[in-house]
Amino acid sequence: MSSEKKQRKYAFRERLEKYMDEYASILVIGVDNVGSNMLQQVRLALRGEAVILMGKNTMMRKIIREKADQEEKFWPLLDCLRGNIGFCFTNGDLNAIRDKIMEQKVPAAAKTGAFAPADVWVPKGTTGLDPGQTNFFQALNIATKIARGSIEIVNDVHLIKAGDRINASQSALLAKLNVKPFFFGITVDQVFQDGCVFDSKVLNMTEAVMCTKFWSGVNMVAAISLATGVPTLASVPHSLANAFKKLVAVAVETEYSFPEAQIFKDYLADPSAFASAAPAAAAGGGGAAAAAAPEPEPEPEEEEEEDMGFSLFD
């Protein structure tokens, strides 16, 4: 018997080491309240894309520790070996694999003494229970009335809050109403990739969210750089823009000029020369007399107005 156990342990070691070498990513899955049938269904759904390996934490910890002595990137994986967990090895899209794992769920009744994973509401309406069980609802402070020979709940009742321990009365009420409020299935708790372990919630981040966070960080770096006077790639464009504004201000106040600043000096010298022709064109379509009037020839200043755009980096 001992030789058979050693063979099984040796085979398990070979499989775990093989998967650690073959696959780049590992999903740490939680299997609380999960039966073998559901686990088999998940394995079938992942066939060809990922493999699930379950084993004793002590055995896996020993194998991973020995593997980490050879490859240091596996050391963070040791911290994940807590509770009822398993490993899902894959080289595919982590989001797609996670969705396939978590879509397998089964309804479950509320068990006395367990912690509620979600809020439980009992909707108002007929319960189908006979009037002789009214005292049971009164003990739970649930307002009821008798309608057509059946107990009817008057208002929606927030029976259990998420995280609270379920007591016997709550469990019995849900059983009488034949309500299975919870869904149990395999959960993806953590992800191991390239020597790093991170929470599976990171997989919810889309490319747009990541870009938004990246540019927010760039803006913060630029603000700090400008405040401290330490130039960085993020702050250089802002520094050049501020320097240009200062040069234009100096040129406006002095006789010195350069091509990019001259347009501002010309405008301050004669603002009327840069008046837009748009109002005149709009007024020209008002009547027949205006339509018959010849269009005025464009003035040279109009062309200068069209060329007012400039680029800081040209």
C-alpha positions in Angstrom: 0.0 0.0 0.0 2.8 2.3 0.8 4.4 1.7 -2.6 1.2 2.6 -4.3 1.0 5.9 -2.4 4.6 6.7 -3.3 3.8 6.0 -7.0 0.8 8.3 -6.8 2.9 11.0 -5.2 5.6 10.6 -7.7 3.1 10.8 -10.6 1.5 13.9 -9.0 5.0 15.6 -8.7 5.7 14.9 -12.4 2.4 16.4 -13.5 2.8 19.5 -11.4 6.4 20.1 -12.5 5.5 19.5 -16.1 2.6 22.0 -16.0 4.7 24.6 -14.2 7.3 24.3 -17.1 4.7 24.1 -19.9 2.2 26.8 -19.0 3.0 30.5 -18.5 0.0 31.5 -16.4 -1.7 29.9 -13.3 -5.2 30.7 -12.0 -5.6 30.0 -8.3 -9.1 28.7 -8.0 -11.3 28.3 -4.9 -13.3 25.1 -4.6 -15.4 25.6 -1.4 -18.8 23.8 -1.7 -17.8 22.4 -5.1 -18.6 18.8 -5.9 -16.7 16.5 -8.2 -19.4 16.6 -10.8 -19.1 20.4 -11.2 -15.3 20.1 -11.3 -15.6 17.5 -14.1 -17.9 19.8 -16.1 -15.4 22.7 -15.8 -12.5 20.4 -16.9 -14.6 19.4 -20.0 -15.3 23.1 -20.8 -11.6 23.9 -20.6 -10.3 20.9 -22.6 -7.7 22.0 -25.1 -7.2 25.4 -23.4 -6.3 24.8 -19.8 -5.9 22.0 -17.3 -6.9 21.9 -13.6 -4.8 20.2 -11.0 -6.0 19.5 -7.5 -3.9 18.2 -4.6 -3.1 18.5 -0.9 -1.6 21.8 0.0 1.2 20.2 1.9 2.3 18.2 -1.0 2.0 21.0 -3.5 3.8 23.3 -1.1 6.8 20.9 -0.9 7.0 20.5 -4.7 6.7 24.2 -5.4 9.3 25.0 -2.8 11.8 22.6 -4.4 10.9 24.0 -7.8 11.4 27.6 -6.5 14.9 26.7 -5.4 15.7 26.1 -9.0 13.6 29.0 -10.4 13.0 31.9 -8.1 9.9 33.2 -9.9 7.8 30.5 -8.3 8.4 31.7 -4.7 5.3 34.0 -4.7 3.1 31.0 -5.6 3.7 29.5 -2.1 1.6 32.3 -0.5 -1.5 31.2 -2.5 -1.6 27.7 -0.9 -4.3 28.5 1.7 -7.7 26.9 2.1 -9.5 24.7 -0.5 -7.7 25.8 -3.6 -6.5 24.3 -6.9 -4.4 25.4 -9.9 -5.6 26.0 -13.4 -2.7 26.1 -15.9 -3.1 27.9 -19.2 -1.4 29.7 -22.0 -4.6 31.2 -23.4 -6.6 34.3 -22.7 -7.0 34.7 -19.0 -10.3 36.5 -19.2 -11.9 33.8 -21.4 -10.6 31.0 -19.2 -11.9 32.7 -16.1 -15.3 33.2 -17.6 -15.6 29.6 -18.5 -14.6 28.5 -15.0 -17.0 30.8 -13.2 -20.1 30.3 -15.5 -20.5 26.8 -14.0 -22.8 27.4 -10.9 -25.4 25.5 -9.0 -28.1 26.8 -6.7 -27.6 26.1 -3.0 -29.8 26.3 0.1 -28.9 28.5 3.1 -27.2 26.4 5.8 -27.4 27.2 9.4 -24.0 28.5 10.7 -22.7 29.4 7.3 -21.7 32.9 6.2 -24.0 34.4 3.5 -22.0 35.2 0.3 -24.7 37.6 -0.8 -27.8 39.5 0.4 -31.0 37.6 0.6 -34.4 39.2 0.0 -37.8 37.5 0.5 -40.2 39.1 -1.9 -43.7 40.1 -0.9 -46.6 37.9 -2.1 -48.3 34.6 -1.4 -46.1 32.0 0.3 -48.4 29.0 -0.2 -48.2 28.2 3.5 -51.3 27.6 5.6 -52.4 30.1 8.2 -51.4 27.9 11.1 -47.7 28.9 10.5 -48.3 32.6 11.1 -46.4 32.5 14.4 -43.3 31.4 12.6 -43.3 34.6 10.6 -44.1 36.7 13.6 -41.0 35.3 15.4 -38.9 36.8 12.5 -40.7 40.1 12.6 -42.1 39.6 9.1 -45.5 41.3 8.5 -48.0 39.0 7.0 -51.7 38.7 6.2 -54.1 35.9 5.3 -55.3 36.0 1.7 -57.3 33.2 0.1 -56.4 30.7 2.8 -52.7 31.3 2.5 -50.1 33.4 4.3 -49.1 36.4 2.3 -46.0 38.6 3.0 -46.9 42.3 3.0 -43.5 43.8 2.1 -40.2 42.8 0.7 -38.0 41.6 3.6 -34.2 41.9 3.7 -33.7 38.6 5.5 -29.9 38.1 5.4 -27.1 40.5 4.8 -23.9 39.5 2.9 -21.3 38.3 5.3 -23.7 37.6 8.2 -23.9 34.2 9.8 -27.2 32.4 8.9 -29.2 31.4 11.9 -31.6 28.4 12.2 -34.8 30.5 11.8 -33.6 32.1 8.6 -32.6 28.8 7.2 -35.9 27.2 8.2 -37.9 30.0 6.6 -36.1 29.7 3.3 -36.5 25.9 3.4 -40.3 26.3 3.9 -40.5 28.7 1.0 -38.3 26.3 -1.1 -35.9 29.2 -1.8 -32.2 28.4 -2.7 -30.8 31.9 -2.5 -27.1 31.2 -3.1 -25.1 29.9 -6.1 -21.9 28.0 -5.5 -19.2 27.4 -8.0 -15.5 27.5 -8.6 -14.0 31.0 -8.0 -10.9 32.5 -9.5 -9.1 34.2 -6.6 -5.6 35.0 -7.8 -3.5 34.9 -10.9 0.2 33.9 -11.1 2.1 35.2 -14.2 5.8 36.0 -14.8 6.7 35.6 -11.2 4.0 37.9 -9.9 0.7 37.1 -8.1 -2.2 39.6 -8.4 -5.9 39.6 -7.6 -8.2 38.3 -10.3 -10.1 41.6 -10.2 -7.3 43.0 -12.3 -8.6 40.9 -15.2 -11.8 43.1 -15.2 -9.7 46.1 -16.4 -10.3 46.8 -20.1 -7.8 48.5 -22.4 -9.7 51.8 -22.2 -9.5 51.7 -18.4 -5.8 50.9 -18.5 -5.1 53.8 -20.9 -7.1 56.2 -18.7 -5.1 55.2 -15.6 -1.8 55.4 -17.6 -2.5 59.0 -18.8 -3.7 60.0 -15.3 -0.3 58.8 -14.0 1.5 60.8 -16.8 -0.4 63.9 -15.8 0.6 63.5 -12.2 4.3 63.0 -13.2 4.1 66.1 -15.3 2.5 68.1 -12.5 5.2 67.0 -10.0 8.0 67.7 -12.4 6.7 71.2 -13.1 6.3 71.9 -9.4 9.8 70.7 -8.5 11.6 72.0 -11.5 12.9 68.6 -12.5 12.4 68.0 -16.2 11.0 64.7 -17.4 9.6 63.4 -20.7 6.1 64.1 -19.4 6.8 67.7 -18.5 8.9 68.8 -21.4 5.9 69.7 -23.7 4.4 71.8 -20.9 7.7 73.5 -20.2 8.1 74.4 -23.9 4.6 75.8 -24.1 5.2 77.9 -20.9 8.5 79.1 -22.3 6.8 80.1 -25.6 4.1 82.1 -23.7 6.8 84.0 -21.8 8.7 84.8 -25.1 5.5 86.1 -26.7 4.9 88.2 -23.6 8.4 89.7 -23.8 8.0 90.4 -27.5 4.7 92.1 -27.0 6.1 94.4 -24.4 9.3 95.2 -26.3 10.4 96.0 -29.8 12.0 92.5 -30.2 10.0 90.1 -32.4 10.1 86.7 -34.1 7.7 85.2 -36.7 5.5 83.3 -34.2 5.1 86.4 -32.0 4.6 88.9 -34.8 1.0 87.8 -35.4 0.2 88.7 -31.8 1.9 92.1 -32.1 0.0 92.8 -35.3 -3.3 91.9 -33.7 -2.7 94.2 -30.7 -1.7 97.0 -33.0 -4.8 96.8 -35.2 -7.5 94.4 -34.0 -10.0 95.6 -36.6 -7.7 94.2 -39.4 -8.4 90.7 -38.1 -12.2 91.0 -37.9 -13.9 88.0 -39.3 -15.8 88.2 -42.5 -18.3 85.6 -41.4 -20.9 88.1 -40.1 -20.8 90.0 -43.4 -21.3 86.8 -45.4 -24.2 85.8 -43.2 -25.9 89.1 -43.6 -25.5 88.9 -47.4 -28.1 86.1 -47.7 -30.9 88.2 -46.1 -32.8 89.4 -49.2 -32.9 89.8 -53.0 -31.2 93.2 -52.9 -28.4 91.8 -50.9 -28.2 88.8 -53.3 -27.9 91.2 -56.2 -25.2 93.2 -54.7 -21.7 92.4 -55.9 -19.5 90.5 -53.4 -16.6 92.6 -52.1 -13.1 91.5 -53.1 -11.2 89.8 -50.3 -8.7 92.0 -48.5 -5.1 91.0 -48.0 -5.7 90.9 -44.2 -8.2 88.1 -44.8 -5.5 85.8 -46.1 -3.3 86.6 -43.1 -6.2 85.6 -40.8 -6.4 82.2 -42.5 -2.7 81.7 -41.8 -3.0 82.5 -38.1 -2.5 78.9 -37.0 0.9 78.0 -35.8 2.6 74.9 -34.3 4.8 75.1 -31.2 7.1 72.4 -32.7 7.4 73.6 -36.3 
